[in-house]
Amino acid sequence: MRGRQDVRVPPEVAGACVDGTTFRSVMGAFPSGVTVVTTLGTGGAPLGVTCSATCSVSLDPPLLLVCLNRNSRVLSALVDRGQFIVNFLRDSRENTSSLFASSTADRFASAVWEPSRRGGLPLLVADSIAHAQCEVVGVIDAGDHTIVIGAAVDGNVHDDALGPLLYWRRRYGRWPAEDDTRTIALTLAAEG
Ligand SMILES: Cc1cc2nc3c(=O)[nH]c(=O)nc-3n(C[C@H](O)[C@H](O)[C@H](O)COP(=O)(O)O)c2cc1C
């Protein structure tokens, strides 16, 4: 892609960096949702990869980022296609997250999906609470990962009543039900 950038870490900073185990455990303390980033391969085959490094970037224009390993097969396909969809997984979809992180050759063989109205990209409607379709507007290589910035050209929330799939310290979780939230709030209030 034209304008692809590379983040350079100066040697004196590289020499001062914490080790991988420390960095993993520190970053693992930060909870996230789980997304499946989908696109189409050169022959039109649906491709998708589980990604928790997904982040909102800008409101005007509406930009988001996904950060994928440089060796990801889906990364190269989505940069080539210049388009992708971020499917924000709903709760109880650990299996979908595992499927799209697995070494299974055709992940879509056991996934329920439909083509998006813009370009027919794979949409995991039954597995997600919302989706955003993006055009690639920036690619930044950063260490062993690549940050892809997308401009949202379509998307919506599928069901407001559904909660998200959460991920923290390599474990899946769910957003507390309304009753649990009230109980927690009342307990905190009682504790002063
Ligand atoms: C919960 C979860 C979150 C993940 N988040 C990311 C991520 O943010 N970036 C990434 O590159 N890989 C992430 N992975 C790992 C990829 O999904 C996995 O390495 C996948 O097999 C890569 O597939 P590909 O080479 O077909 O793109 C995650 C896996 C799981 C289970």
Ligand as a Chemical Component Dictionary entry (heavy atoms), coordinates in Angstrom:
data_LIG
# 
_chem_comp.id                   LIG 
_chem_comp.type                 NON-POLYMER 
_chem_comp.pdbx_formal_charge   0 
_chem_comp.three_letter_code    LIG 
# 
loop_
_chem_comp_atom.comp_id 
_chem_comp_atom.atom_id 
_chem_comp_atom.alt_atom_id 
_chem_comp_atom.type_symbol 
_chem_comp_atom.charge 
_chem_comp_atom.model_Cartn_x 
_chem_comp_atom.model_Cartn_y 
_chem_comp_atom.model_Cartn_z 
_chem_comp_atom.pdbx_ordinal 
LIG C1  C1  C 0 -9.099 -13.830 22.363 1  
LIG C2  C2  C 0 -8.043 -13.721 21.284 2  
LIG C3  C3  C 0 -7.587 -12.487 20.898 3  
LIG C4  C4  C 0 -6.610 -12.366 19.890 4  
LIG N1  N1  N 0 -6.191 -11.115 19.508 5  
LIG C5  C5  C 0 -5.275 -11.003 18.536 6  
LIG C6  C6  C 0 -4.865 -9.715  18.112 7  
LIG O1  O1  O 0 -5.334 -8.683  18.618 8  
LIG N2  N2  N 0 -3.941 -9.625  17.098 9  
LIG C7  C7  C 0 -3.408 -10.758 16.514 10 
LIG O2  O2  O 0 -2.566 -10.632 15.615 11 
LIG N3  N3  N 0 -3.779 -11.994 16.912 12 
LIG C8  C8  C 0 -4.706 -12.147 17.889 13 
LIG N4  N4  N 0 -5.101 -13.387 18.281 14 
LIG C9  C9  C 0 -4.436 -14.571 17.674 15 
LIG C10 C10 C 0 -4.958 -14.881 16.262 16 
LIG O3  O3  O 0 -6.355 -14.972 16.221 17 
LIG C11 C11 C 0 -4.329 -16.220 15.773 18 
LIG O4  O4  O 0 -2.931 -16.154 15.868 19 
LIG C12 C12 C 0 -4.750 -16.623 14.371 20 
LIG O5  O5  O 0 -4.485 -18.000 14.188 21 
LIG C13 C13 C 0 -4.040 -15.854 13.235 22 
LIG O6  O6  O 0 -4.638 -16.294 12.012 23 
LIG P1  P1  P 0 -4.195 -15.865 10.556 24 
LIG O7  O7  O 0 -2.737 -16.178 10.392 25 
LIG O8  O8  O 0 -5.072 -16.693 9.644  26 
LIG O9  O9  O 0 -4.480 -14.387 10.383 27 
LIG C14 C14 C 0 -6.077 -13.530 19.273 28 
LIG C15 C15 C 0 -6.554 -14.801 19.676 29 
LIG C16 C16 C 0 -7.521 -14.889 20.665 30 
LIG C17 C17 C 0 -8.025 -16.262 21.058 31 
# 
loop_
_chem_comp_bond.comp_id 
_chem_comp_bond.atom_id_1 
_chem_comp_bond.atom_id_2 
_chem_comp_bond.value_order 
_chem_comp_bond.pdbx_ordinal 
LIG C1  C2  SING 1  
LIG C2  C3  SING 2  
LIG C2  C16 DOUB 3  
LIG C3  C4  DOUB 4  
LIG C4  N1  SING 5  
LIG C4  C14 SING 6  
LIG N1  C5  DOUB 7  
LIG C5  C6  SING 8  
LIG C5  C8  SING 9  
LIG C6  O1  DOUB 10 
LIG C6  N2  SING 11 
LIG N2  C7  SING 12 
LIG C7  O2  DOUB 13 
LIG C7  N3  SING 14 
LIG N3  C8  DOUB 15 
LIG C8  N4  SING 16 
LIG N4  C9  SING 17 
LIG N4  C14 SING 18 
LIG C9  C10 SING 19 
LIG C10 O3  SING 20 
LIG C10 C11 SING 21 
LIG C11 O4  SING 22 
LIG C11 C12 SING 23 
LIG C12 O5  SING 24 
LIG C12 C13 SING 25 
LIG C13 O6  SING 26 
LIG O6  P1  SING 27 
LIG P1  O7  DOUB 28 
LIG P1  O8  SING 29 
LIG P1  O9  SING 30 
LIG C14 C15 DOUB 31 
LIG C15 C16 SING 32 
LIG C16 C17 SING 33 
# 
